[in-house]
Structures are given as structure tokens and as C-alpha cells.
Amino acid sequence: MKRSVLGLGVAVLLATAGLGTAGAVNCKQVNKYLDTGRSVSDVAETMVIGEDEVKKCQEEKAAQPTTPPAGGATPTPAAPQEKK
């Protein structure tokens, strides 16, 4: 009886420990915090993640090519018109 209770307790402990580390880091939110001027350590503390994960999100953002804003913000050249 004692062993089964102990085994159940260990199983619950392992299951809850796995849930705490199972979540993925939301790099979009990390980068929003960084864009407001917060430091890496401040963002890590706020989001309860490691500084290395914050730096990884920072590096991924830097590696992505920047794209122009949608909605036709870049002008397209006009077609040449024929003179009559």
C-alpha cells in the first residue's frame, strides 16, 4: 500500500514537472518586450524564461529578412504612355 501511494506521488510529481517545461517560448512577445527597450534579463524575468531563450529569439528576429509593409506602400513604376 505504501509503495503504491509513493509510486502515485512520484508519477504526479513527474507529470507536473513536465508540464512546467513543456511550453514553447513566444518569441513574438519576447521581441515586443525587447522593442520597448527592456533588457534581456528584464524580459527573461518578466516571462519566467531563461536569458538564453530571450537571446535565441533576438537572433532569430535578426536573421529574418525585413519585408516592406503590406498595402502597396512601395510605389510601382507607371507604364510609359504613347504620345500621339
C-alpha positions in Angstrom: 0.0 0.0 0.0 2.8 2.4 0.9 4.6 1.7 -2.3 1.6 2.3 -4.5 1.0 5.6 -2.8 4.6 6.5 -3.2 4.5 5.5 -6.8 1.4 7.6 -7.4 3.1 10.6 -5.8 6.2 10.2 -7.9 4.0 9.9 -11.1 2.1 13.1 -10.2 5.4 14.9 -9.5 6.9 13.9 -12.8 3.8 14.8 -14.7 3.6 18.3 -13.2 7.3 18.9 -13.7 6.9 18.0 -17.4 4.0 20.5 -17.8 6.1 23.3 -16.5 8.8 22.9 -19.1 6.5 21.8 -22.0 5.5 25.3 -23.1 7.3 26.9 -26.1 8.7 30.4 -25.8 6.6 33.0 -27.5 9.3 34.9 -29.5 6.7 37.4 -30.8 6.0 38.5 -27.2 9.7 38.5 -26.3 10.5 40.7 -29.2 7.7 43.1 -28.3 9.2 43.5 -24.9 12.7 44.0 -26.3 11.4 46.6 -28.7 10.1 48.7 -25.8 13.6 49.0 -24.5 13.7 46.3 -21.9 16.9 44.4 -21.2 17.4 40.7 -21.9 17.5 40.0 -18.2 14.3 42.0 -17.5 12.4 40.2 -20.3 13.6 36.8 -19.0 12.5 37.7 -15.5 9.1 39.0 -16.7 8.3 36.0 -18.8 9.9 33.5 -16.4 12.2 32.0 -19.0 16.0 31.8 -19.4 18.1 34.6 -20.8 19.5 32.2 -23.4 15.9 31.8 -24.8 15.5 35.5 -25.0 18.8 35.8 -26.9 17.7 33.0 -29.2 14.5 34.9 -30.1 16.6 38.0 -30.6 18.9 36.2 -33.0 16.0 34.6 -34.9 14.5 38.1 -35.4 17.8 39.5 -36.7 18.2 36.6 -39.1 14.8 37.2 -40.7 14.8 39.4 -43.8 12.8 42.6 -43.4 9.8 42.9 -45.7 8.1 46.1 -46.8 4.8 46.9 -45.2 1.7 45.5 -47.0 -0.9 47.6 -48.7 1.1 48.9 -51.6 3.4 51.1 -49.6 6.1 50.8 -52.3 5.3 52.7 -55.5 5.3 50.8 -58.7 6.6 52.5 -61.8 4.0 53.8 -64.2 3.7 52.3 -67.6 5.1 54.6 -70.3 2.4 56.4 -72.3 2.5 56.8 -76.0 2.5 60.3 -77.4 0.1 61.0 -80.3 
